[in-house]
Amino acid sequence: MKIAHRLTLACAALMLMVASANAQIPDKFTNLKVLPKDTPKPELIKIMRQFSGDLGVRCGHCHYAKSPEDFSTFNFASDQKPEKEIARSMMKLAHETNESIDKIFKDDPNHLKVSCFTCHHGNEKPETIADAIVPVLKKDGADAAATRYRDLRKEYYGSAAYDFTEWALVEVAEDMRKDPAQIKNAQSLLNLNLEFYPQSAPTYAQLGESYLAAGDTTTSMTTFDKAVQIAPDDPRLLCRIEQIKSGGKMPGTPPKK
């Protein structure tokens, strides 16, 4: 009963907050530059709430206020914050993109359209997991990058904000190992991935590639063997191992005379 009572009070408080916010938003708008100037108040509030959810921010992110927690201090018409102009530019970009999509899929009335969420996924800054951890890895090292990754995973796992699937770090490491100076960093990411996906054949295979790129063929083959133990019937993996054993040539390639 106590839990139900608390929930009722919480819901009532939330309704009061929403009612208060609606009361502070003007009925007429004097500085609409992208949206139609005659946009009804309920429609505008709906659009703004969508932006807020798509970016994981509140009204004070774009709108100037003396106190972001107090709606009575908001100046919604003000252009003082640069984030507001950025939002307008992105609204125009989304509109232009959707116009192009409409032309491409003109015979499909139910085609998908882009929105702020398409890129932001609930993040103020639209970034991939690589954007979030690779700079940390290069600047502060493997331990700092691992801490950053674990923190992000703890906070955002289960949301669409970042890709925490098995392949995410594998793909980042694959790009990094192409630079000889980043091979060890690539290996650190792959070992981090094994912390969460200990039976990941692609991770072991990519580790094998990194050791091969570093000139350590023995460790490379040992690591590839671990991948095969997990995925013994993966034809691409088996083909790659045969390619390595044949000196980098594709299986069946005749030796040079």
Secondary structure, DSSP 8 states (H G I E B T S, - for coil): -HHHHHHHHHHHHHHHHHHHHHHHS-SS-S--SSS-TT--HHHHHHHHHHHHHHHT--GGGTSEESSTT-GGGEETT---SHHHHHHHHHHHHHHHHHHHHHHHTTT-TT-----HHHHHTT-SS---HHHHHHHHHHHH-HHHHHHHHHHHHHHHTTSSSS--SHHHHHHHHHHHTTSGGGHHHHHHHHHHHHHH-TT-HHHHHHHHHHHHHTT-HHHHHHHHHHHHHH-TT-HHHHHHHHHHHTTSS-TT-----
